[in-house]
Amino acid sequence: MKQSVPTSLCQKMRYLQHFNLYQFLFFVAILLIVIFFSLFYGSVHISFEERISTVLKIITGTLDTDNLKPYETIIYHIRLPRVLLVAITGASLSLVGILMQTITRNELADPYILGVSSGASAGAVSAIVLGLFAFISPYNIYFGAFVGGLVATSVVVVFNLNRRNMSNLVLIGIGISSLFSAMTTAIIYLSKNESQVKSAMFWMLGSFSGVKWSFLPLPFLALIAILIFCLLCSNILDTLLLGAEASQQLGVNVGMIKLAIILLSSLVVSIIVANVGVIAFIGLIIPHIVRQIISVKHFKLSLYSALIGATFLIIIDTISRSWFKPEEIPIGILTSLIGSPLFVYIIIQGSRRR
């Protein structure tokens, strides 16, 4: 008789008994501190007193958004929505990385490395330049990104369902990424509309410039959805690491859970890409760090990856817009500079273990 996957209240309580509240609050505090100080940095100089007064008004809810002073406008309408979207993006990509690493049983899996981000980018650019899915405007860019990301994710999972070979996974990812990148480049190159080309280039670089409050609802809902999924299904995700056969013996519908992960991951990545472009290596870096310093169990892994992913990307974004003033370096460049060496390191470590 098949055993059911642990989901009882008692088993959930055991999770909480081993949950370090002080450790969790520490990382929450770090995130809030980083958000607080990130509001202070940008291309426009604002005095320390003006920064503090504006932030305190935001926290206490006393900021009059209808009669903002110039420096309050900069902090409230430019920096704050940007910082919040950066945090949402960092947390979301970290969680997508976890899910992909789980269903492929490979710690190198990542939306960028596997070509999922490139697929979503190609879909978004096709919607912009070629006018695909125009009948569902203004959501055609999101839908185009979703279709592209879904195709890329499906190809990777099909080719890697029963394999743990890192080299195969990387080669598949490189092939998919190259294919979609070539498609994106061709679409942009052949376009005769200069404004469309400029808009499309945004999705290839990855940037948080020009973020508005209206950008936040969809990414926020996507983050909530994937976080809830990861936490509620943490036992099932732990079981999947044992392999498909063992998971089925324990009562897991492997095909259904993997399909749900593919669809959810594609949806989240498409929403992120449609808003800020391709951000590389976050889904690789953060879960790897959390496994090393906190836990490999998916409940803690998901919770802390979301917190640390948000914190990490805010720090990188703050560097990108403050260290190179008055210019701003696309954040995708900085994450690639940091993620590439770690990617090589993980491959070397994996080779040594074998």
Secondary structure as a PSIPRED ss2 file (coil, helix, strand):
# PSIPRED VFORMAT (PSIPRED V4.0)

   1 M C   1.000  0.000  0.000
   2 K C   1.000  0.000  0.000
   3 Q C   1.000  0.000  0.000
   4 S C   1.000  0.000  0.000
   5 V C   1.000  0.000  0.000
   6 P C   1.000  0.000  0.000
   7 T C   1.000  0.000  0.000
   8 S C   1.000  0.000  0.000
   9 L H   0.000  1.000  0.000
  10 C H   0.000  1.000  0.000
  11 Q H   0.000  1.000  0.000
  12 K H   0.000  1.000  0.000
  13 M H   0.000  1.000  0.000
  14 R H   0.000  1.000  0.000
  15 Y H   0.000  1.000  0.000
  16 L H   0.000  1.000  0.000
  17 Q H   0.000  1.000  0.000
  18 H C   1.000  0.000  0.000
  19 F C   1.000  0.000  0.000
  20 N C   1.000  0.000  0.000
  21 L H   0.000  1.000  0.000
  22 Y H   0.000  1.000  0.000
  23 Q H   0.000  1.000  0.000
  24 F H   0.000  1.000  0.000
  25 L H   0.000  1.000  0.000
  26 F H   0.000  1.000  0.000
  27 F H   0.000  1.000  0.000
  28 V H   0.000  1.000  0.000
  29 A H   0.000  1.000  0.000
  30 I H   0.000  1.000  0.000
  31 L H   0.000  1.000  0.000
  32 L H   0.000  1.000  0.000
  33 I H   0.000  1.000  0.000
  34 V H   0.000  1.000  0.000
  35 I H   0.000  1.000  0.000
  36 F H   0.000  1.000  0.000
  37 F H   0.000  1.000  0.000
  38 S H   0.000  1.000  0.000
  39 L C   1.000  0.000  0.000
  40 F C   1.000  0.000  0.000
  41 Y C   1.000  0.000  0.000
  42 G C   1.000  0.000  0.000
  43 S C   1.000  0.000  0.000
  44 V C   1.000  0.000  0.000
  45 H C   1.000  0.000  0.000
  46 I C   1.000  0.000  0.000
  47 S C   1.000  0.000  0.000
  48 F H   0.000  1.000  0.000
  49 E H   0.000  1.000  0.000
  50 E H   0.000  1.000  0.000
  51 R H   0.000  1.000  0.000
  52 I H   0.000  1.000  0.000
  53 S H   0.000  1.000  0.000
  54 T H   0.000  1.000  0.000
  55 V H   0.000  1.000  0.000
  56 L H   0.000  1.000  0.000
  57 K H   0.000  1.000  0.000
  58 I H   0.000  1.000  0.000
  59 I H   0.000  1.000  0.000
  60 T H   0.000  1.000  0.000
  61 G C   1.000  0.000  0.000
  62 T C   1.000  0.000  0.000
  63 L C   1.000  0.000  0.000
  64 D C   1.000  0.000  0.000
  65 T C   1.000  0.000  0.000
  66 D C   1.000  0.000  0.000
  67 N C   1.000  0.000  0.000
  68 L C   1.000  0.000  0.000
  69 K C   1.000  0.000  0.000
  70 P H   0.000  1.000  0.000
  71 Y H   0.000  1.000  0.000
  72 E H   0.000  1.000  0.000
  73 T H   0.000  1.000  0.000
  74 I H   0.000  1.000  0.000
  75 I H   0.000  1.000  0.000
  76 Y H   0.000  1.000  0.000
  77 H H   0.000  1.000  0.000
  78 I H   0.000  1.000  0.000
  79 R H   0.000  1.000  0.000
  80 L H   0.000  1.000  0.000
  81 P H   0.000  1.000  0.000
  82 R H   0.000  1.000  0.000
  83 V H   0.000  1.000  0.000
  84 L H   0.000  1.000  0.000
  85 L H   0.000  1.000  0.000
  86 V H   0.000  1.000  0.000
  87 A H   0.000  1.000  0.000
  88 I H   0.000  1.000  0.000
  89 T H   0.000  1.000  0.000
  90 G H   0.000  1.000  0.000
  91 A H   0.000  1.000  0.000
  92 S H   0.000  1.000  0.000
  93 L H   0.000  1.000  0.000
  94 S H   0.000  1.000  0.000
  95 L H   0.000  1.000  0.000
  96 V H   0.000  1.000  0.000
  97 G H   0.000  1.000  0.000
  98 I H   0.000  1.000  0.000
  99 L H   0.000  1.000  0.000
 100 M H   0.000  1.000  0.000
 101 Q H   0.000  1.000  0.000
 102 T H   0.000  1.000  0.000
 103 I H   0.000  1.000  0.000
 104 T H   0.000  1.000  0.000
 105 R C   1.000  0.000  0.000
 106 N C   1.000  0.000  0.000
 107 E C   1.000  0.000  0.000
 108 L C   1.000  0.000  0.000
 109 A C   1.000  0.000  0.000
 110 D C   1.000  0.000  0.000
 111 P C   1.000  0.000  0.000
 112 Y C   1.000  0.000  0.000
 113 I C   1.000  0.000  0.000
 114 L C   1.000  0.000  0.000
 115 G C   1.000  0.000  0.000
 116 V H   0.000  1.000  0.000
 117 S H   0.000  1.000  0.000
 118 S H   0.000  1.000  0.000
 119 G H   0.000  1.000  0.000
 120 A H   0.000  1.000  0.000
 121 S H   0.000  1.000  0.000
 122 A H   0.000  1.000  0.000
 123 G H   0.000  1.000  0.000
 124 A H   0.000  1.000  0.000
 125 V H   0.000  1.000  0.000
 126 S H   0.000  1.000  0.000
 127 A H   0.000  1.000  0.000
 128 I H   0.000  1.000  0.000
 129 V H   0.000  1.000  0.000
 130 L H   0.000  1.000  0.000
 131 G C   1.000  0.000  0.000
 132 L C   1.000  0.000  0.000
 133 F C   1.000  0.000  0.000
 134 A H   0.000  1.000  0.000
 135 F H   0.000  1.000  0.000
 136 I H   0.000  1.000  0.000
 137 S C   1.000  0.000  0.000
 138 P C   1.000  0.000  0.000
 139 Y C   1.000  0.000  0.000
 140 N H   0.000  1.000  0.000
 141 I H   0.000  1.000  0.000
 142 Y H   0.000  1.000  0.000
 143 F H   0.000  1.000  0.000
 144 G H   0.000  1.000  0.000
 145 A H   0.000  1.000  0.000
 146 F H   0.000  1.000  0.000
 147 V H   0.000  1.000  0.000
 148 G H   0.000  1.000  0.000
 149 G H   0.000  1.000  0.000
 150 L H   0.000  1.000  0.000
 151 V H   0.000  1.000  0.000
 152 A H   0.000  1.000  0.000
 153 T H   0.000  1.000  0.000
 154 S H   0.000  1.000  0.000
 155 V H   0.000  1.000  0.000
 156 V H   0.000  1.000  0.000
 157 V H   0.000  1.000  0.000
 158 V H   0.000  1.000  0.000
 159 F H   0.000  1.000  0.000
 160 N H   0.000  1.000  0.000
 161 L C   1.000  0.000  0.000
 162 N C   1.000  0.000  0.000
 163 R C   1.000  0.000  0.000
 164 R C   1.000  0.000  0.000
 165 N C   1.000  0.000  0.000
 166 M H   0.000  1.000  0.000
 167 S H   0.000  1.000  0.000
 168 N H   0.000  1.000  0.000
 169 L H   0.000  1.000  0.000
 170 V H   0.000  1.000  0.000
 171 L H   0.000  1.000  0.000
 172 I H   0.000  1.000  0.000
 173 G H   0.000  1.000  0.000
 174 I H   0.000  1.000  0.000
 175 G H   0.000  1.000  0.000
 176 I H   0.000  1.000  0.000
 177 S H   0.000  1.000  0.000
 178 S H   0.000  1.000  0.000
 179 L H   0.000  1.000  0.000
 180 F H   0.000  1.000  0.000
 181 S H   0.000  1.000  0.000
 182 A H   0.000  1.000  0.000
 183 M H   0.000  1.000  0.000
 184 T H   0.000  1.000  0.000
 185 T H   0.000  1.000  0.000
 186 A H   0.000  1.000  0.000
 187 I H   0.000  1.000  0.000
 188 I H   0.000  1.000  0.000
 189 Y H   0.000  1.000  0.000
 190 L H   0.000  1.000  0.000
 191 S C   1.000  0.000  0.000
 192 K C   1.000  0.000  0.000
 193 N C   1.000  0.000  0.000
 194 E H   0.000  1.000  0.000
 195 S H   0.000  1.000  0.000
 196 Q H   0.000  1.000  0.000
 197 V H   0.000  1.000  0.000
 198 K H   0.000  1.000  0.000
 199 S H   0.000  1.000  0.000
 200 A H   0.000  1.000  0.000
 201 M H   0.000  1.000  0.000
 202 F H   0.000  1.000  0.000
 203 W H   0.000  1.000  0.000
 204 M H   0.000  1.000  0.000
 205 L H   0.000  1.000  0.000
 206 G C   1.000  0.000  0.000
 207 S C   1.000  0.000  0.000
 208 F C   1.000  0.000  0.000
 209 S C   1.000  0.000  0.000
 210 G C   1.000  0.000  0.000
 211 V C   1.000  0.000  0.000
 212 K C   1.000  0.000  0.000
 213 W H   0.000  1.000  0.000
 214 S H   0.000  1.000  0.000
 215 F H   0.000  1.000  0.000
 216 L C   1.000  0.000  0.000
 217 P H   0.000  1.000  0.000
 218 L H   0.000  1.000  0.000
 219 P H   0.000  1.000  0.000
 220 F H   0.000  1.000  0.000
 221 L H   0.000  1.000  0.000
 222 A H   0.000  1.000  0.000
 223 L H   0.000  1.000  0.000
 224 I H   0.000  1.000  0.000
 225 A H   0.000  1.000  0.000
 226 I H   0.000  1.000  0.000
 227 L H   0.000  1.000  0.000
 228 I H   0.000  1.000  0.000
 229 F H   0.000  1.000  0.000
 230 C H   0.000  1.000  0.000
 231 L H   0.000  1.000  0.000
 232 L H   0.000  1.000  0.000
 233 C C   1.000  0.000  0.000
 234 S H   0.000  1.000  0.000
 235 N H   0.000  1.000  0.000
 236 I H   0.000  1.000  0.000
 237 L H   0.000  1.000  0.000
 238 D H   0.000  1.000  0.000
 239 T H   0.000  1.000  0.000
 240 L H   0.000  1.000  0.000
 241 L C   1.000  0.000  0.000
 242 L C   1.000  0.000  0.000
 243 G C   1.000  0.000  0.000
 244 A H   0.000  1.000  0.000
 245 E H   0.000  1.000  0.000
 246 A H   0.000  1.000  0.000
 247 S H   0.000  1.000  0.000
 248 Q H   0.000  1.000  0.000
 249 Q H   0.000  1.000  0.000
 250 L C   1.000  0.000  0.000
 251 G C   1.000  0.000  0.000
 252 V C   1.000  0.000  0.000
 253 N C   1.000  0.000  0.000
 254 V H   0.000  1.000  0.000
 255 G H   0.000  1.000  0.000
 256 M H   0.000  1.000  0.000
 257 I H   0.000  1.000  0.000
 258 K H   0.000  1.000  0.000
 259 L H   0.000  1.000  0.000
 260 A H   0.000  1.000  0.000
 261 I H   0.000  1.000  0.000
 262 I H   0.000  1.000  0.000
 263 L H   0.000  1.000  0.000
 264 L H   0.000  1.000  0.000
 265 S H   0.000  1.000  0.000
 266 S H   0.000  1.000  0.000
 267 L H   0.000  1.000  0.000
 268 V H   0.000  1.000  0.000
 269 V H   0.000  1.000  0.000
 270 S H   0.000  1.000  0.000
 271 I H   0.000  1.000  0.000
 272 I H   0.000  1.000  0.000
 273 V H   0.000  1.000  0.000
 274 A H   0.000  1.000  0.000
 275 N H   0.000  1.000  0.000
 276 V H   0.000  1.000  0.000
 277 G C   1.000  0.000  0.000
 278 V C   1.000  0.000  0.000
 279 I C   1.000  0.000  0.000
 280 A C   1.000  0.000  0.000
 281 F C   1.000  0.000  0.000
 282 I H   0.000  1.000  0.000
 283 G H   0.000  1.000  0.000
 284 L H   0.000  1.000  0.000
 285 I H   0.000  1.000  0.000
 286 I H   0.000  1.000  0.000
 287 P H   0.000  1.000  0.000
 288 H H   0.000  1.000  0.000
 289 I H   0.000  1.000  0.000
 290 V H   0.000  1.000  0.000
 291 R H   0.000  1.000  0.000
 292 Q H   0.000  1.000  0.000
 293 I H   0.000  1.000  0.000
 294 I C   1.000  0.000  0.000
 295 S C   1.000  0.000  0.000
 296 V C   1.000  0.000  0.000
 297 K C   1.000  0.000  0.000
 298 H H   0.000  1.000  0.000
 299 F H   0.000  1.000  0.000
 300 K H   0.000  1.000  0.000
 301 L H   0.000  1.000  0.000
 302 S H   0.000  1.000  0.000
 303 L H   0.000  1.000  0.000
 304 Y H   0.000  1.000  0.000
 305 S H   0.000  1.000  0.000
 306 A H   0.000  1.000  0.000
 307 L H   0.000  1.000  0.000
 308 I H   0.000  1.000  0.000
 309 G H   0.000  1.000  0.000
 310 A H   0.000  1.000  0.000
 311 T H   0.000  1.000  0.000
 312 F H   0.000  1.000  0.000
 313 L H   0.000  1.000  0.000
 314 I H   0.000  1.000  0.000
 315 I H   0.000  1.000  0.000
 316 I H   0.000  1.000  0.000
 317 D H   0.000  1.000  0.000
 318 T H   0.000  1.000  0.000
 319 I H   0.000  1.000  0.000
 320 S H   0.000  1.000  0.000
 321 R H   0.000  1.000  0.000
 322 S H   0.000  1.000  0.000
 323 W C   1.000  0.000  0.000
 324 F C   1.000  0.000  0.000
 325 K C   1.000  0.000  0.000
 326 P C   1.000  0.000  0.000
 327 E C   1.000  0.000  0.000
 328 E C   1.000  0.000  0.000
 329 I C   1.000  0.000  0.000
 330 P C   1.000  0.000  0.000
 331 I H   0.000  1.000  0.000
 332 G H   0.000  1.000  0.000
 333 I H   0.000  1.000  0.000
 334 L H   0.000  1.000  0.000
 335 T H   0.000  1.000  0.000
 336 S H   0.000  1.000  0.000
 337 L H   0.000  1.000  0.000
 338 I H   0.000  1.000  0.000
 339 G H   0.000  1.000  0.000
 340 S H   0.000  1.000  0.000
 341 P H   0.000  1.000  0.000
 342 L H   0.000  1.000  0.000
 343 F H   0.000  1.000  0.000
 344 V H   0.000  1.000  0.000
 345 Y H   0.000  1.000  0.000
 346 I H   0.000  1.000  0.000
 347 I H   0.000  1.000  0.000
 348 I H   0.000  1.000  0.000
 349 Q H   0.000  1.000  0.000
 350 G H   0.000  1.000  0.000
 351 S H   0.000  1.000  0.000
 352 R H   0.000  1.000  0.000
 353 R H   0.000  1.000  0.000
 354 R C   1.000  0.000  0.000
